[in-house]
Amino acid sequence: MNLPKILQHWQLILFIVFCSIAFIQLFYYLFFFSRLSFYRKKQRSTSQTHPVSVIICARDEARNLAQYLPGALVQEYKTTHEVIVVNDNSYDESKYILEEFRKQYKQLQVVELTQEAKMIPGKKFPLSIGIKTAKHEIVLLTDADCVPATEHWIDSMQSAYTDDTEIVLGYGAYHKKKSFLNKMIRWETFHAALQYLSYALAGLPYMGVGRNLSYKKVVFFRHKGFSAHNNIPGGDDDLFINMAANKRNTKINIDKESFTLSEPATSFAQWMSQKKRHYSTGRYYKPLHKFFLGLYAFSHFLFYPLLIASCLFYNWQYSLMIFGGRLIIQAIVYGKTLTKLGEKDLLPWFLFFDIWMFFYYILFAGSLVRKPKPTWK
């Protein structure tokens, strides 16, 4: 049986498809990710400090509160500020730990929740209470298991605000440990930040992370809080930003003084559970955001299988030339961005983790359609 003439050149077609996928990847690196790699904060002739309300939601977080809350309480910030901890129906010793901190730090405000919110699963109800309780227009969010990387975290995050700014996206890093799992977690965190920070610089902000995120109360109330997605357990950070952020009202902050640090998962299963919970909200993003994110992930997923196939069935020299060009651009973009985000030790691993992402997409693909669990702890 004679195949159609075009199929007789399937090796060439395979190579063309590989080139197309490589071109898509290069487009993302050059158009989106390079913006973060070469980003420089604009110097302003005048600066202004704003009153800030830090908000932390906690549920059975006694140990983390004892260990990490002092980091938010000892901030060197001379302008008026407060730290609000919303203790959400905790059964552990959180209440008593907070009472002891309250005696020592006058800026600490504690909100005790003793009744579950019906039909509002997850963290959104306690966070909404915290925002409504806040005395100041600018709220700065973090988690109970996070600690500011420096004593200038509040000062640095609020410094990104201008007259038009309503949202500031920060970077929430993880503590460095001597384990392969730790490197894997930090790489995935970096890779996610590379995307959401770069997209914001390109005028397409689509998410932020609750470990380090700031916005004004006015934008929260303008969008009626989390009411548009109250039925979804997750998304108090990314879905809200996806709805409220735009190219005019959103800034990023990647000053090292603005970072927060979190305890990473201690097992692969624990990390998988955390990531699946996060990815379960992706289906609710705006169509344009889903298109760009999906096209990048799809092209990333196909790149290495097509590279191998092109080397085997077409021309390994041409195929490796394309791979080498992409590798050089990757090395430049990753090198500069990893340095900016304090993750430079991951640079020697970038090729391994770039290949690992093929398996990563397979592991978490189901989370995009799976119904999320109704709890946030």
N, C-alpha and C positions, 0 to 999 in steps of 0.2 A: 504494500500500500504506500502510495506516495504521500509524503507529508507536504503541507503547504510550503511554498518556497521560503517564506520568512522563517519557518521553524527549522529549516535546514541549517540556519545560522544561529542556532540556539546559544552557542558559546559566546558569540558576539553580543547577542541580546542580554545574556547573563552579565557580561562585562559592562554593558551600557547601564543596566539596572544598578550594578555596583557603583558606577560613577555617579549616577543620579543620587543614590543614598549618601555617598560621600559629599556631594555638593550640598545637600540639605544640611548635613552635619556642619560643614564649613560655614554655611550661612548662619547657623546659630552661634558658632564661636565668634565669627567676625562681626555680626550685626548686634547680637545680644550680649554675649558673655564678655567680650572685650571692653564693653562699657564699664563693667565692674573692675576689670583688670587694670584699666588706666584711669580709674576714677580718682579725682582729687576734690576734696572738700573746698568749696568756694570760700575765700576769705571775705569776711564782712568788716566794714569800717567801724561799725558799732555793734555791741552785743547787749542782750537783755536777758535777765533771769526772770523766771516765772514761778509762781507758787505751784507746787506739784503734789498730787495725791498718789502715792504708791499703793497698789491694791494686790493683795495676795489671798487666794482662796485655798483653804486647807481642809482636808478631811482625813482624820486619823493620821496626822502628820507630826505627832509629838516629837519624835526623834529628829526629823528634818527641821522643825521649827527651832528646837534647841540648838541645832548645829549651824543653821544657815540664816535664820532671821536676824541675828546681830549684824550681818553684813549689810542689810538694808537700813538698820537702825543707827549705824555709826557713820553714815555718809557725811562727807564734808560739803554741806550745802547750806549757805548762810541765809538764803531766802526761805520764806515760809514754806514748810512742807509737812506732810503727815504720812504715816504708814498705817494702812488699814488692813487688818487680817480678818477675813470672814471665815469663822470656824463653823463649817457646815456639818452639823449633826455628828460630831466626832464622839466615839466611844472610848478613846484612849485618854491620855493625860494632857491633851492639848490645852484644855481650858485652864488648868493650873499653871502650866508653863507660860501661857500668855499673861496670866495674872501677875506672875513674878516679873516678866518683862515690862509690864505696864507700870509697875512701881518705879522702875529705873529709867524708862524712856517716856518722856511726856508726849512725844510726837506719835506714839503708838495708840491707835484706836482699834478696839476689838468689837466685832459684831458677831454675836452668838446666834446661830440658827438652830432651832430645836424641832423644826417640823419640816418634813419633806414637801417639796413643791409638786403638786399633782400635774401630770401631763407635760412636765418640763424636765426631761431627763438630762443628766450630765451636769456640767459646771455652770451653765448659763444663768440659772436662778441666783446662786450665791454671788456670781460676778456682777449681775445686774444690781443686786442689793448693795454691793460694794461701791459701784459707780454712782448710784443714787445717794449713797451716804457721803461720798467724797465732797469736801468743802471747796476744792479748787477745780478750775476748768480743765487743766491738763492732768490726765490720769496716766500712770505708768504701771504696766502690768508685768508681773513675773510669777513664778510658781514657788511653792513651799520648799521644793527640793533644789532650788536655784540659789546662787549667791552672786552678787555683783563681783566682777573681776577686779574692780578697784573701788576706792572710797569716793570716786568722782563719777560714779555711774549716773546718778540723778542729774548732776550738772551737765554731763556730756549729752545725755539723751534729750534734755530740754533745750539744749543749745541749737538743735537742728530746726527749731520752730522759727518761722518767719510769719509775716502777717497773713499769708495765704495758706500756710501749712496747717493741716488738721490731723495728719497721721504721720508717725515716724516709725519706720521699720528698723529694728535692731537685729543683732546677731546673737543667738543663744548657743554657745559652744558647750562642749562636754569636757570634764576633767580628763587629763591624759593619764592613762594607765599602761603598764607594761603587759599588754596582751594583744593578740591578733584581733579579738572581738572588739576591743576598744578602738583600734585603727579602723575597722570596718564601720563602726557606728559613727566615728568622727568623719570618715570619708562621706558617708551618706548624708550626714548633716551639712557638710561643706557643699556637696553637690546640690542639695535642695536650696541652700542659701545662694549659691551661684545663680540659680534660676530665678528665685523670687526677687532678689536684689537687682539683678540685671534687667529683668522685665520692668521693675519699677523705674529704673533709670531710662528705659526705652519708652516710658509713658504708658505701660501696661501693667500696673501693680495688680497682683491677683491673690496674694496671701501674705500673712505675717505669722510669726510664732509667738504663742502666749508666754514663752519664757522671757521675752524681751520685746515688748510692744507698747507704744504710746499713742494715744489719740485724745482729742478734745471731747468733753461731754456733749458739746453741741452737735457733733456729728453722730454720736450715739443716739441722742434723742431724736434727731432729724430722721433717722432710719427706724425709729421705734424699737431701739435696742435689738434684741435677737428675735423679735416676734416673727420675722419672715421664715425662720428655721428653728423655732423653739422645739419642734417635734424631733429634731435630730440630736442625738446625744453629743456629738462633737461639733466642731466648727465655730466655737466661741472666738477663735482667733482667725482662722483662714476664711471661713464663710462670711464673717462680718467684714473683713477687709476686702474680700472679693466683691461684696455688695457696695461698700462705702468708698473705696479708694478710687482715685482717678489721677491722671497725669498732672493736674494742677494742685491737688491738695496733699500729695504724698511725697515724703522725703525719706532717704535712707541715712543710717548712721553706722559707719564701720570704723570709727575711732576705737582703738583698743580699750580706752577707758570706758567705753559704752557697753562692753560685752558683759554677758552673764555666763556663769558656769553651772552645769548640772551634773548630777551623778549619772553615769551611763548604766544601762542594763548590765547585769552580771551574768546573764546566760543568753544564748541565741534564741531560745524560746520566748524569753521575756521581751527581748528586742522585737521579735517578730510580732508579738501581740501588740506592742506599742505602735509599730508602723502600720499594721492592719487597721487599727482604730483610726489612725490619721488619714489613711488613704480612702477610707469609707466615705469621706465627705467630698472627694474629688468630683464625683458625678454631678454635684450641685453647682459647680463653677459656671461662670458665664460661657456661652458657646465659643466665643473667640478665644478665651483662655484655654478651654478644653482642646480646641483645634491645635494651637501652638504647642501646648504641653504634650498632646498625643502624637503630633507629627515628630517632635524631637525624640520621644521615647521609642516610637516605631522605627525611626531611622537608626537610632542608637542600637536597638535590638537586632536589626538586620545587618548591621555593618560587618561584624566579624564573620558570621556564616557566609555572607556574600564574598568577603575577602578570601576566605579559604576556597570557596567554589571557583572564584575567578583565577586564583593561583593554580588550581588543579586542572581546570578545563579550558582556560583561555591563554593567558600569558602572565606568568608569575612576576616578570620584570615590571611590566606596566602596572600590575596590581600593587606591587610593593612600592612603586613610586608614588602612587596615590595615597597609600597607607602612610608612607614617610612624610608626605606633605601635611596630611592631617595631624600626624604625630608631632611635628615641629610646632604647628600652630597651637595644638593642645598644650605642649610643654610651656610655651610662652604664657598662654592664658592661665593655665593652672598654676604655674610658678608664681606669677605676680599676684594672683588672687589668694592662693594659699598663704603667701607672706602677709598680705593685708589682713587676713582673718586669723593670723596666729597659728596656722596649721602647717607650717613649712616642712615639718618632719614627715608629712605624708607624701611629699613630692616624689621621692624615689619609688613609691608604691603606685603611682598614678596609672601606669599601663596595666598593672595587674588588676586594679580596681575598675578600670575602664572595661576590661574584659569581663570581670565579675558582674558588671551591671546587666549583662545578657541573662544571667541566671536570676539576678535580683528582680528583673521585670517578670519573669516566669513565676517566682515565688509570690509576688504581690498583685498579680493581675486580677485574681479573684476578689481582692478587697475592693475593687472599683465597683463591683456589682453586689457584694455581700451586704446584708443589713447589719449596721453597727450594733454593738451591745448597748443597752440602755443606761449603763453606769459610767461615771468618769473616774472612779477609783476601783 
